[in-house]
């Protein structure tokens, strides 16, 4: 059974949603956002960023707030950095809530999140929806971004299967953003996993990749956060074909997933689903072999 309580959390009016195994805090005064995620008696796994803003010349500032949000790809300031400072509508569902943002007046795009705790365990299902309520076709993709507390390690699985019978043609590519030092000590380039340590004191980095394996994770102390998202081999993705991305700077680490590149006509919508799992009391591996044993133990290879 899902319990619901109105409360204040991280400086916002929120709906607290819990099932005994996991608690979510969903903003009502701004958003749509999931601003808090915690196990019973545990700390918030999501980053809290009060006062952190991105200045947009001629458009004011975008407030990060922290937590989990929905953006529109590609990253284009006119559409991407629209503030989400207005109250949202929250409608109760059987095992969760539907959160709807007012339509963006400049873009005609309306964002909504359907957030569910469908069972008594630590699984969360989030449907990210973009509706084109405007008068023009818009080329975009849903972009689900989770900001996590720093001091942990991101785990980015890499597809290793041959792309041809003999293994003589490339089987993957990796996108790097211009501010990313390829020799950063915070990135470990493994054969099967890329690890990103969220211990930066300055600068930033970002890595993107096509992710047919379908999941990526973040280990913080003895907790493993995993998000799953579908990958469509026949689809086109923004950011040089990236369906999964990881951004890091000294304040937080982001795990990001993207839906397919879509020409969204007036009256149409697109939905992108993420499934989260939180695994407590996990011994966090320090090398690829141990990581693979944990992945096999948890059954995370099923999406490959």
N, C-alpha and C positions, 0 to 999 in steps of 0.2 A: 504494500500500500504506500502511495506517495503522500507525504505530509507537506502542507504549504503554510507558510507564515510570512506576513509582511514585516519587514525589519529594515534597519539601517545597517549598511555594510560598506566599508571602504569609502565612506562619505556620500553614499547614494541611497535613494529609496529602492529597496530590492524585494523581490520575492525569493524566499528561501525554500528550496525544493529538496526533499530528502526521502530516502527509502530505508534508513537504518544502516546501510553500508556506505553511503556516499551522500554528501550534501553539495548542492549548487546554489549560488547566489546570482540571480538574474536581475539586471537593472531595470527599473521602471521609469526613473527620472531622466535617463539618457539611454541611448542604445540604438539597435539591440546589442546587448552585451551579456556574456557570462563573466562576471567579475570575480567569482570565487568558486573554488573546487577543493574539497577537503574530505579526507577520511575521518571517521569518528575520533574526536579529540586531537586531530592533526592540524597542521598549519595549512594555509592557503597555498596550493601548488602554483597558482597563477600569479604573474607579476602584478603588483599594484603600483601605479604610476601617477599619483596625484600631482597636478601642476606641470606635468610633462606635455609640451606642445610642439607642434611643427608649424612654423610660420609660413604662410602662403601669401606672397605679395598680391595685394589687391583683393584678397579673399579672407583676410583675418587669419585665424589660427585653428589648427586641428588638434583637439585634445586626445591624447592616447588613452588615458584612464587605466589601461592594462586589460588583462583578461582575454577573452575570445571575442572576435568580431568578424563581420562579413564585409569585404571590400569587393570592388569590381576591378578585374584585370582587363587590359594592361594598366600598369602604374602610370596614370596620366593625371596631373594635378587637378584639372578642371572637374574631373569626375571622381577620381579616387579619394581626394582629400576633402570631400564634402563633410562638414561637421555632423556628428551624430549627438548633438547636445540637447535635442528636444525630447520630451516624454514620449514613450511608446505605449501602444495598447497591448495588454496582456490578457489572453483568454485561456481559461483552464481547459485542459483536455484530460482524458481518462488517466493517463500516466505521465502527464507533463503539461506543457504550456505552449501556446502559439504567441510569439512576440512580433509585432508589426510596427515598422517605422513609417512615419508619414512619407509620402512620395517626394522625391527630390525635385524641386520646382525647375531646376536648370536641366536636369537629365531625363525626367519622366520615369526614372527607375525607382521602384519601391522594394525595400529589403525586408525580409522576414526570416525568423528562425522558429522551427518547430523542435522543441527540446523535450526528450522523453527519457524517463527511467523505466524501461519496460519490464524489469525484473527486480529481484531483491539483491542482486549482486552489484558490482562496481562498473556496470556497463551504462554508457550514455549514448543515445542516438540523436544526432542533430541533422535536420534537413535545412539547408541554406537555400533560400528561394529569392530569385530576382524576377520581378514583374515589370514589363515594359508598359507603363500606363501613359506614355507620351504619344507623339504623333510621328516619330521618325524611327527607322530601324537603327539599332545600336549594336555594334560588334563588341562583344565582351565575353567574360567568363566569370563565374562565381569564384571567389578567392577567400578561403576560410583560414583565418590567422589566429593562432594560439600563442599568447605571450606568457612565458613561464619564468619562474624565479631563477635567478642566476646561481652559479656554483654547481650546476649539474653537468651532465654529458648527454648530448644528442647522439642517437644511433640511426644512421641512414643506410638501409640495406641496398646493395647493388645487385642488379641482375647479372648473372655469370654464365647463363646458358649460351651456347653457340647461336649465332644468327644465320649460319649456313651449315652444311653437312660437315665441312672439314675444319671449321673454326679459323678461317683465314681472312674473314672480313670483320670490321668493327661490330661490337655487340652493344655498345652504350655510348652516351656522351654526357658530359657534365658542363653545366653553365656556371660561369663565375662572373660576379658583378665587378665593376672597375675598381672599387675600393677594397677588394679582397686580395691580400697578399698570399700568393700561392704557396709560399714557404712558411705560412703562419704556424707558430708552435701550438696553436689551439686546434689545428686540424690534423688528424691522423688519417692518412690515405691508405686504408686497408684494401685487400683484394675483394673481400665480400662485404665489408662494412666501412663506412666513413664515420669517424667519431669527431664531434665538435665539442670542445670543452668550454663551458660558459664561465670562464675565469679571466676575461679580458679586462685590462685596466684602461685601455684607450683604443681608438679606432673601431672598425666594424668589418664584418665579413658576411658574405652570402653565397650559398651553393644551391644550385637547382639541378634536377635530373628527372628523366622519365622514370616512373616507378611502377613497373608491372607487378612487383611483389606486393604492393598495395598497403604497406604500413610503414611507419617510422616511430621512433620512441625517444623518450627523455628520461634519464635516470637521475633522481635527486635523492641523495642519501640512500635509504633502503626502499625507495618507492620507484616503480617503473610505470610511466605514463605512456600509453600507446594509442595512436590514432590510425584508423583504417580509412581508406578512401578508394573508390574504384578507379581503375585505369583502363581506358578504351584504346587499344592499339590502332584502330582505324581513325581515331579522332586527331585533330590538330590542337596543340596546346601553345599558349603564349610562352614567352621567356625561353626561346630556343628549344621548345618541346618539353618544358618542365611541368610535370604534374605534382611534384613535391619539391619544397624549398625549405631551407633553414637559414635564418638570419640571426646574427649575434652581435651585440655590443656590450659595454660594461653594465648596462641597466637590466638586461633581460636576454632571453633566447626565444626565438619564434620558430614554431613548426607550422608550416603552411601547406595547404593543398589547393589545387586548382581544378575546376571542371574544364570540359572541352571549350575551345574557342567557338563562339556561337554568334550568328547573325540573328538578333532578337527583334522581331517585327512588333509593331504596336499590337497589344492584346495578348502577346505570347509571354511565356515564363520559362525559366530553367531552374532546376533543383539539383543541388549537389549534396550528397550525404556523407557525413563522417560518423564513424562509430568509435567511441573512446572506451578503453579498458584501463583500469588502474590496478596494478599488482603490488600489494604491500609485502613487506618483509622479504624483499628479494636481495640476494647477494649480487651486487653489481659487478659484472666481469670487467677485467682490465685488459683483455686481449681478445683477438678474433675467435680463437678456438673456444674459449670459455663463453663468449657471446653466442656462438653457434649452439653450444649445449643448452644454454638458457632458452634460446629461440625454439629449439626442438622440444624442450620440456613444456613450454607454454603453448606450443602449436601455432606459432606465428608464421611458419613457412607455408601455410595452406593457401595463401593468396598468390603464391608465385606461379 
